[in-house]
Amino acid sequence: MILKVVALIMATVCDILFLLGFSRGTVYDTYLEALDEVSYPMKEFYIVGFYLNDLKPFQLRGRLEQNLKKEAHLYWDNIYYEYYAVVTWVQFLTAALFTCCVGFTLCGLISSESMIMVVGIMVIAVMAEWNLIISHMKEAVQERKEACELEFPNMISKLSLLIDSGMILREAWELVAYGKKGDLYDLMQKACEYMRNGDSDAVAIYKFGVLSDSAEIKKFASSMVQGMEKGNSELSGFLMNQASEQLMHKRQLALQQGEKAAGKLIIPLGITFIGIIMIIISAAMQGLTF
């Protein structure tokens, strides 16, 4: 009986917080207009998370804040990174509070024996929300990094051919950037924007390397900046050498991704195997007579 009372008190607290957030968080409606409905489902409810973030116990701070801002800076650049870091946090707060509202309410209505199972499911759900929401940006940066590294040798080859034919770097860079779609070319287009906004070619290419979050591309960007100081002829030779080296690196990446894909198949195959064994055991037990 005491456990039920505690569960109902917790449910009441969570429900009050959710209702307060939904009523007082309307001042944050304008913050949500720019969010994509597909990437941020049910974004209208995020005002609850914004309200919670204003309360000291729930504020985004510490190492988590640093990590989210770092990942957002890589993915969204230095203009919107603080906004998207906070949005990620309030998205998790909203989902976690809603899960607690439902979970504690159920705990107050069911028998004491079933409460442990419901609490366990609630904890697992909150952990899953943490993994899906908080880790989403990190995974997105990693996926973009891998996509950039796979396309990187092709980009260098194109850039090398254009510069070798006599084209200046800025024109060649822009031609390659807008010549194909993909994560790497999106980052190149950002570098073009930096150039148009007044940054030098060297600074724009350096920023391109930083945003890629790839050690290989960062190394390439730094070496390219040094090559630019020596002139177009030196730069052309450097790019040709880089193209041949990166082709070897691309083959190694393809092999590594193949091994990872094979490893991921082990889990569904294991689950399927266990299911088949359980079906066989169940059928065998049904055939036994005692």
C-alpha positions in Angstrom: 0.0 0.0 0.0 2.8 2.4 0.9 4.5 1.7 -2.5 1.2 2.6 -4.3 1.0 5.9 -2.3 4.6 6.8 -3.2 3.9 5.9 -6.9 0.8 8.1 -7.0 2.7 11.0 -5.3 5.4 10.7 -7.9 2.8 10.5 -10.7 1.2 13.7 -9.4 4.5 15.6 -9.3 5.3 14.5 -12.8 1.8 15.4 -14.1 2.0 18.8 -12.5 5.4 19.5 -14.0 4.2 18.4 -17.4 1.0 20.6 -17.2 3.0 23.6 -15.9 5.5 23.2 -18.8 2.8 22.9 -21.3 1.0 26.0 -20.1 3.9 28.3 -19.2 6.3 27.0 -21.9 4.3 28.7 -24.7 6.8 31.5 -24.7 9.2 29.0 -26.4 6.9 28.3 -29.4 9.0 30.5 -31.7 12.0 28.4 -30.8 10.4 25.3 -32.4 9.3 26.8 -35.8 12.7 26.1 -37.5 12.7 22.4 -36.5 12.0 19.7 -39.0 8.9 17.6 -38.2 10.6 14.4 -39.4 13.8 14.8 -37.4 12.0 16.2 -34.4 8.6 14.4 -34.1 5.9 16.0 -31.9 8.0 19.1 -31.5 5.0 21.0 -30.2 5.6 19.3 -26.8 9.2 20.4 -26.5 8.0 23.5 -24.7 7.7 21.3 -21.7 11.4 20.5 -21.9 12.3 24.2 -22.3 10.3 25.0 -19.2 12.2 22.2 -17.3 15.5 23.5 -18.5 14.8 26.8 -16.8 14.5 25.0 -13.5 17.9 24.6 -11.8 17.7 20.9 -11.2 17.1 20.1 -14.8 19.4 22.7 -16.5 21.8 21.5 -19.1 25.3 21.9 -17.7 28.6 20.2 -17.0 30.3 17.7 -19.2 27.0 16.8 -21.0 26.6 20.4 -22.1 30.2 20.5 -23.3 29.8 17.3 -25.3 26.5 18.3 -26.9 27.8 21.7 -27.9 30.9 20.1 -29.3 28.9 17.7 -31.4 26.4 20.4 -32.4 29.3 22.6 -33.5 30.6 19.9 -35.8 27.3 19.1 -37.3 25.6 22.5 -37.4 28.6 24.8 -37.6 29.3 27.7 -35.2 26.1 29.6 -35.9 23.4 27.4 -34.5 25.3 24.9 -32.3 24.1 26.3 -28.9 20.5 26.2 -30.1 20.6 22.6 -31.3 22.5 21.5 -28.2 19.7 22.8 -26.0 17.0 21.4 -28.3 18.5 17.9 -28.0 18.4 18.2 -24.2 14.8 19.5 -24.0 13.7 16.8 -26.4 15.1 14.2 -23.9 13.5 16.0 -20.9 10.1 16.0 -22.6 10.2 12.4 -23.5 11.6 11.3 -20.1 9.0 13.3 -18.2 6.1 11.9 -20.3 7.4 8.3 -19.7 7.6 9.0 -15.9 4.0 10.3 -15.9 2.7 7.2 -17.6 4.9 4.8 -15.6 4.2 6.1 -12.1 0.4 6.4 -12.9 0.3 2.8 -13.9 2.3 1.8 -10.8 -0.4 3.5 -8.6 -3.2 1.5 -10.3 -1.8 -2.0 -10.5 -0.9 -4.5 -7.9 2.3 -4.2 -5.8 3.7 -7.4 -7.4 3.5 -5.9 -10.9 5.0 -2.6 -9.9 8.6 -3.9 -10.2 8.0 -4.9 -13.8 6.5 -1.5 -14.7 9.3 0.4 -13.0 11.8 -1.8 -14.9 10.1 -1.1 -18.2 10.0 2.7 -17.3 13.8 2.7 -16.5 14.6 0.9 -19.7 12.4 3.3 -21.7 14.2 6.3 -20.2 17.6 4.7 -21.0 16.5 4.0 -24.5 15.3 7.7 -24.9 18.7 8.8 -23.6 20.5 6.6 -26.2 18.3 7.6 -29.1 18.1 11.3 -28.4 21.3 12.3 -26.7 23.5 10.0 -28.8 21.7 10.9 -32.0 23.9 13.9 -32.9 27.1 12.0 -32.1 26.0 9.2 -34.4 25.1 11.7 -37.1 28.5 13.2 -37.0 30.1 9.8 -37.1 28.0 8.7 -40.1 28.9 12.0 -41.9 32.5 11.5 -41.2 32.5 7.9 -42.6 30.6 9.1 -45.7 33.1 12.0 -46.2 36.1 9.6 -45.9 34.6 7.2 -48.5 34.1 10.0 -51.1 37.3 11.9 -50.2 39.6 10.1 -52.8 37.2 11.0 -55.6 37.0 14.6 -54.5 40.8 14.9 -54.4 41.1 13.4 -57.9 38.6 15.9 -59.4 40.3 18.8 -57.7 43.7 17.6 -58.8 42.6 17.3 -62.5 41.1 20.8 -62.5 44.1 22.5 -60.9 46.5 20.6 -63.1 44.6 22.0 -66.1 45.4 25.5 -65.0 42.3 26.5 -63.0 42.8 28.5 -59.8 42.0 26.8 -56.5 38.9 28.8 -55.6 37.2 28.1 -59.0 38.2 24.4 -58.9 37.0 24.0 -55.3 33.6 25.6 -56.2 33.2 23.5 -59.3 33.8 20.3 -57.4 31.6 21.4 -54.5 28.5 22.1 -56.6 29.2 19.2 -59.1 27.8 16.4 -56.9 25.6 15.8 -53.9 26.8 14.3 -50.7 28.0 15.1 -47.2 31.5 15.9 -48.3 30.3 18.2 -51.0 27.9 19.9 -48.5 30.9 20.7 -46.4 32.8 22.0 -49.4 29.9 24.3 -50.2 30.1 25.7 -46.7 33.7 26.4 -47.4 32.6 28.3 -50.5 30.3 30.3 -48.4 33.1 31.2 -46.0 35.2 32.4 -49.0 32.3 34.5 -50.3 31.8 36.0 -46.8 35.4 37.3 -46.6 37.5 34.4 -45.3 40.7 33.5 -47.2 40.9 30.3 -49.1 43.3 28.9 -46.4 40.9 29.7 -43.5 37.9 28.3 -45.4 39.7 25.0 -46.2 40.9 24.7 -42.6 37.3 25.1 -41.4 36.3 22.4 -43.9 38.7 20.0 -42.3 37.6 20.8 -38.8 33.9 20.3 -39.6 34.6 16.9 -41.3 35.9 15.6 -37.9 38.1 13.2 -39.9 41.8 12.9 -39.0 42.6 12.2 -42.7 40.7 15.2 -44.0 42.1 17.5 -41.3 45.6 16.4 -42.2 44.8 17.0 -45.9 43.4 20.5 -45.2 46.5 21.4 -43.1 48.9 20.1 -45.8 46.9 21.9 -48.5 47.1 25.2 -46.7 50.9 24.8 -46.7 50.9 23.8 -50.3 49.0 26.9 -51.3 51.8 29.0 -50.0 54.2 27.4 -52.5 52.0 28.0 -55.6 49.7 26.2 -57.9 52.4 23.8 -59.3 53.3 22.4 -55.9 49.6 22.1 -55.0 48.9 20.0 -58.1 51.6 17.5 -57.3 50.5 17.3 -53.7 46.9 16.6 -54.7 48.0 13.8 -57.1 50.0 12.1 -54.4 47.1 12.5 -52.0 44.6 11.0 -54.5 46.7 7.8 -54.8 47.2 7.5 -51.0 43.5 8.0 -50.3 42.4 5.3 -52.7 44.3 2.8 -50.6 42.7 4.2 -47.5 39.3 3.9 -49.1 39.8 0.2 -49.8 40.7 -0.3 -46.1 37.6 1.6 -45.0 35.4 -0.5 -47.2 36.9 -3.7 -45.7 36.4 -2.4 -42.2 32.8 -1.5 -42.9 32.2 -4.9 -44.4 33.5 -6.5 -41.2 31.2 -4.3 -39.1 28.2 -5.1 -41.2 28.9 -8.8 -40.8 29.3 -8.4 -37.0 25.9 -6.6 -36.8 24.2 -9.7 -38.4 25.3 -11.9 -35.5 22.6 -10.4 -33.1 19.5 -10.9 -35.3 20.8 -14.4 -36.3 21.3 -15.2 -32.6 17.8 -14.1 -31.8 16.4 -16.1 -34.6 18.3 -19.2 -33.6 17.1 -18.9 -29.9 13.5 -18.5 -31.2 13.8 -21.6 -33.3 15.2 -23.6 -30.4 12.4 -22.4 -28.1 9.8 -23.4 -30.7 11.4 -26.9 -31.0 11.5 -27.3 -27.2 7.9 -26.1 -26.8 6.7 -28.6 -29.5 8.7 -31.4 -27.9 7.3 -30.7 -24.4 3.7 -30.6 -25.8 4.3 -34.1 -27.2 5.4 -35.5 -23.8 2.8 -37.3 -21.7 3.2 -37.5 -17.9 
